[in-house]
Amino acid sequence: MPRIVENRTGDSIVPALEALPRPVVAFANDYPAGHLIVRHRHRRAQLLYAAAGVMRVATDQGIWVVPPQRAVWVPAGVRHEIGCAGRVAMRTLYIDPMAAPALPQGCRVVDVPPLLRELILKAVTLPPLYEPDGPDGRLMQVILDQIQVLEQAPLHLPMSAHPRLRPILDGVLAQPEDGTGLEAWGRRLGASGRTLARLFVAETGMTFRAWRQQARLLAALTRLAAGDPVTTIALDLGYESVSAFTAMFRRATGTTPSRYFAPRR
């Protein structure tokens, strides 16, 4: 699959949109499979909504996988990159931080309920300089109200730049099915398994086993979105059976792999 790389959001219109004197500005763009928008930042906060396709958003602090009908919240000034698994229909809200100071200060994936989904799809059709006191302005205010009560989805993988952990993190991300334990990693890196275990909790807030399981979950989501069979994904990711993989998936997401991407009512 070819990878297309951009050095910005891909449209010179975005900086101009961000400068508009409106609390919320909406923008729609579609990207091909393999597209990568390299690290950049915005003066406004963003709600990146995946109307179709799967986005992978990465910062120095972590990785967030954004399936269809979900969104990722990126605060103003946070450097991030966006990768597209499959074709992505991205619908973005650029939000003035002063318009809603109570919004989250860290990145997170959120579930998008049907009402907000329809509001976002309507917002991207509005003129950029909509009338703030008219129907369009009231619609944008409802969007701000809705964003502040969104539920967080468990689709975050914390990262660390620690020199002893980074080879492990990169190794698991490259091969999430690898079952190498911390003791074996320690022998490769010249550290004890106990030391690495302490570092994992201190740097990521998770044990190594929990972190690896989360990496496998995010890898599974990307492949499910691409249409890969559940059985193939389960075995490729190192699970002994489909039932074991499904049990892990249900614990993490509240539903089964086969139902996760079903249209939500």
C-alpha positions as CSV (number, residue, x, y, z in Angstrom):
1,M,0.0,0.0,0.0
2,P,1.6,3.3,-1.0
3,R,2.0,5.9,1.7
4,I,1.2,9.5,0.9
5,V,2.9,12.0,3.2
6,E,1.9,15.6,3.8
7,N,3.8,18.2,5.8
8,R,0.7,19.9,7.0
9,T,-3.1,19.4,7.1
10,G,-3.1,19.3,3.3
11,D,-5.0,22.5,2.6
12,S,-3.7,26.0,2.7
13,I,-7.3,27.1,3.6
14,V,-7.0,25.7,7.1
15,P,-4.8,28.5,8.6
16,A,-7.2,31.0,7.2
17,L,-10.2,29.1,8.7
18,E,-8.5,29.1,12.1
19,A,-8.1,32.8,11.9
20,L,-11.8,33.5,11.4
21,P,-13.6,35.3,14.3
22,R,-15.9,32.4,15.0
23,P,-15.8,30.1,18.1
24,V,-16.1,26.9,15.9
25,V,-15.1,26.4,12.3
26,A,-15.9,23.2,10.5
27,F,-13.9,21.6,7.6
28,A,-14.3,18.4,5.6
29,N,-11.6,16.5,3.7
30,D,-11.2,13.0,2.4
31,Y,-7.9,11.1,2.3
32,P,-6.7,8.0,0.5
33,A,-5.5,4.8,2.2
34,G,-2.0,5.1,3.5
35,H,-2.1,8.9,3.8
36,L,0.1,10.4,6.5
37,I,-0.1,14.0,7.8
38,V,3.2,14.5,9.6
39,R,3.6,16.2,12.9
40,H,2.1,19.6,13.1
41,R,0.1,21.8,15.6
42,H,-2.9,24.2,15.5
43,R,-3.7,27.3,17.4
44,R,-7.2,25.9,17.9
45,A,-8.3,22.7,19.5
46,Q,-9.6,20.1,17.2
47,L,-12.3,17.4,17.2
48,L,-11.3,15.0,14.4
49,Y,-14.3,12.9,13.5
50,A,-14.0,9.8,11.4
51,A,-17.2,9.6,9.3
52,A,-15.6,6.7,7.5
53,G,-12.3,4.9,7.8
54,V,-9.8,4.6,10.7
55,M,-7.4,7.3,11.8
56,R,-4.3,6.7,13.9
57,V,-3.3,9.9,15.8
58,A,0.2,9.9,17.5
59,T,1.8,12.4,19.9
60,D,4.9,12.2,22.1
61,Q,2.6,11.1,24.9
62,G,0.7,8.3,23.2
63,I,-1.2,6.8,20.3
64,W,-5.0,6.9,19.7
65,V,-6.9,4.8,17.2
66,V,-10.1,6.4,15.9
67,P,-12.6,4.0,14.3
68,P,-15.5,5.2,12.2
69,Q,-18.2,7.0,14.1
70,R,-15.7,8.0,16.8
71,A,-13.6,11.1,17.2
72,V,-10.3,12.2,18.8
73,W,-10.0,15.4,20.8
74,V,-6.7,17.2,20.3
75,P,-6.1,20.3,22.5
76,A,-4.6,23.5,21.0
77,G,-0.9,23.5,20.5
78,V,-0.4,19.7,20.7
79,R,2.0,18.4,18.1
80,H,0.4,15.3,16.4
81,E,0.5,13.3,13.3
82,I,-2.4,11.5,11.6
83,G,-2.3,8.2,9.6
84,C,-5.1,6.8,7.6
85,A,-5.9,3.1,7.6
86,G,-8.1,2.8,4.5
87,R,-9.8,5.7,2.9
88,V,-10.8,8.3,5.6
89,A,-13.6,10.8,5.5
90,M,-12.4,13.3,8.1
91,R,-14.7,16.0,9.4
92,T,-12.9,18.5,11.6
93,L,-14.1,21.1,14.1
94,Y,-11.6,23.8,14.9
95,I,-12.5,25.2,18.3
96,D,-11.3,28.5,19.8
97,P,-10.0,27.5,23.3
98,M,-11.5,30.6,24.8
99,A,-14.9,29.5,23.6
100,A,-15.0,26.5,25.9
101,P,-12.2,26.6,28.5
102,A,-13.6,23.6,30.3
103,L,-12.8,21.2,27.5
104,P,-10.3,18.5,28.1
105,Q,-6.6,19.4,28.3
106,G,-5.3,16.1,26.9
107,C,-5.9,14.0,23.8
108,R,-8.6,11.3,24.0
109,V,-10.9,9.2,21.8
110,V,-14.6,9.8,22.4
111,D,-17.8,8.2,21.3
112,V,-19.9,10.3,19.0
113,P,-23.6,9.9,19.7
114,P,-26.1,10.2,16.8
115,L,-27.1,13.8,17.6
116,L,-23.5,15.1,17.6
117,R,-22.8,13.1,14.4
118,E,-25.6,14.9,12.5
119,L,-24.5,18.3,13.9
120,I,-21.0,17.7,12.7
121,L,-22.1,16.7,9.2
122,K,-24.3,19.8,9.1
123,A,-21.6,22.1,10.4
124,V,-19.2,21.2,7.5
125,T,-21.8,22.5,5.1
126,L,-22.2,25.9,6.7
127,P,-20.4,29.0,5.4
128,P,-17.2,29.8,7.3
129,L,-18.4,33.2,8.3
130,Y,-21.8,32.1,9.5
131,E,-24.0,34.6,11.5
132,P,-23.0,34.1,15.2
133,D,-26.5,35.1,16.4
134,G,-28.4,33.2,13.8
135,P,-29.5,29.6,13.4
136,D,-26.0,28.6,12.3
137,G,-24.4,30.2,15.3
138,R,-26.9,28.5,17.6
139,L,-26.1,25.1,16.0
140,M,-22.4,25.7,16.7
141,Q,-23.2,26.5,20.3
142,V,-25.1,23.2,20.7
143,I,-22.0,21.4,19.3
144,L,-19.9,23.0,22.0
145,D,-22.4,21.9,24.7
146,Q,-22.4,18.4,23.3
147,I,-18.6,18.1,23.2
148,Q,-18.3,18.8,26.9
149,V,-20.3,15.7,27.9
150,L,-18.7,13.1,25.5
151,E,-17.8,9.7,26.9
152,Q,-14.2,8.6,26.5
153,A,-13.4,5.4,24.6
154,P,-10.6,3.1,25.8
155,L,-8.5,3.5,22.6
156,H,-5.4,5.1,24.0
157,L,-1.9,3.6,24.1
158,P,0.5,5.7,26.3
159,M,4.1,6.0,25.1
160,S,7.4,6.8,26.6
161,A,10.8,8.1,25.3
162,H,12.7,6.3,28.1
163,P,15.8,4.7,26.4
164,R,15.2,1.3,28.1
165,L,11.5,1.2,27.3
166,R,11.5,2.6,23.8
167,P,13.0,-0.6,22.1
168,I,10.2,-2.6,23.8
169,L,7.4,-0.3,22.8
170,D,8.6,-0.1,19.2
171,G,9.1,-3.8,19.1
172,V,5.6,-4.6,20.3
173,L,4.0,-2.0,18.0
174,A,5.9,-3.6,15.0
175,Q,4.9,-7.1,16.1
176,P,2.0,-7.1,18.6
177,E,1.8,-10.9,18.3
178,D,5.3,-11.3,19.8
179,G,4.9,-12.9,23.3
180,T,8.4,-12.0,24.5
181,G,8.3,-11.3,28.3
182,L,10.1,-8.7,30.2
183,E,12.8,-11.0,31.5
184,A,13.7,-11.9,27.9
185,W,13.6,-8.2,26.9
186,G,15.8,-7.5,29.9
187,R,18.5,-9.9,28.7
188,R,18.6,-8.1,25.4
189,L,18.7,-4.7,26.9
190,G,21.0,-5.3,29.9
191,A,18.3,-4.7,32.6
192,S,16.4,-6.9,34.9
193,G,12.8,-7.8,34.3
194,R,11.9,-6.3,37.7
195,T,13.5,-3.0,36.7
196,L,11.7,-2.9,33.4
197,A,8.4,-3.7,35.1
198,R,8.8,-0.7,37.5
199,L,9.7,1.5,34.6
200,F,6.6,0.5,32.6
201,V,4.3,1.4,35.4
202,A,6.2,4.7,36.1
203,E,6.3,5.8,32.5
204,T,3.0,4.5,31.1
205,G,0.8,4.0,34.1
206,M,0.3,0.4,32.9
207,T,1.9,-3.0,33.5
208,F,3.7,-4.5,30.5
209,R,1.1,-7.2,30.0
210,A,-1.7,-4.6,30.0
211,W,0.2,-2.3,27.7
212,R,0.8,-5.2,25.2
213,Q,-2.8,-6.2,25.3
214,Q,-3.9,-2.6,24.6
215,A,-1.4,-2.5,21.6
216,R,-3.0,-5.7,20.3
217,L,-6.5,-4.2,20.7
218,L,-5.6,-1.2,18.7
219,A,-4.0,-3.4,16.0
220,A,-7.1,-5.5,15.9
221,L,-9.3,-2.4,15.5
222,T,-7.4,-1.3,12.5
223,R,-7.6,-4.7,10.8
224,L,-11.3,-5.1,11.7
225,A,-12.0,-1.8,10.0
226,A,-10.2,-3.1,6.9
227,G,-12.5,-6.1,6.8
228,D,-10.1,-8.8,7.9
229,P,-11.8,-11.9,9.4
230,V,-12.0,-12.1,13.2
231,T,-10.4,-15.6,13.2
232,T,-7.4,-14.4,11.2
233,I,-6.9,-11.4,13.4
234,A,-7.1,-13.4,16.6
235,L,-4.5,-16.0,15.5
236,D,-2.2,-13.4,13.9
237,L,-2.1,-11.4,17.2
238,G,-1.0,-14.4,19.2
239,Y,-4.3,-15.5,20.8
240,E,-4.8,-19.3,21.2
241,S,-8.4,-19.1,20.1
242,V,-11.0,-16.8,18.7
243,S,-13.0,-17.1,22.0
244,A,-9.9,-15.8,24.0
245,F,-9.6,-12.9,21.6
246,T,-13.3,-12.1,21.7
247,A,-13.3,-12.2,25.5
248,M,-10.4,-9.7,25.6
249,F,-12.1,-7.5,23.1
250,R,-15.4,-7.5,25.0
251,R,-13.7,-6.6,28.2
252,A,-12.0,-3.6,26.6
253,T,-14.9,-2.3,24.4
254,G,-18.1,-3.7,25.9
255,T,-19.0,-5.5,22.7
256,T,-17.7,-8.3,20.3
257,P,-15.4,-7.7,17.4
258,S,-18.1,-8.6,14.9
259,R,-20.5,-6.0,16.3
260,Y,-18.0,-3.2,17.0
261,F,-18.2,-1.6,13.5
262,A,-22.0,-2.3,13.1
263,P,-24.0,0.9,12.4
264,R,-25.0,2.5,15.7
265,R,-28.5,3.6,16.2
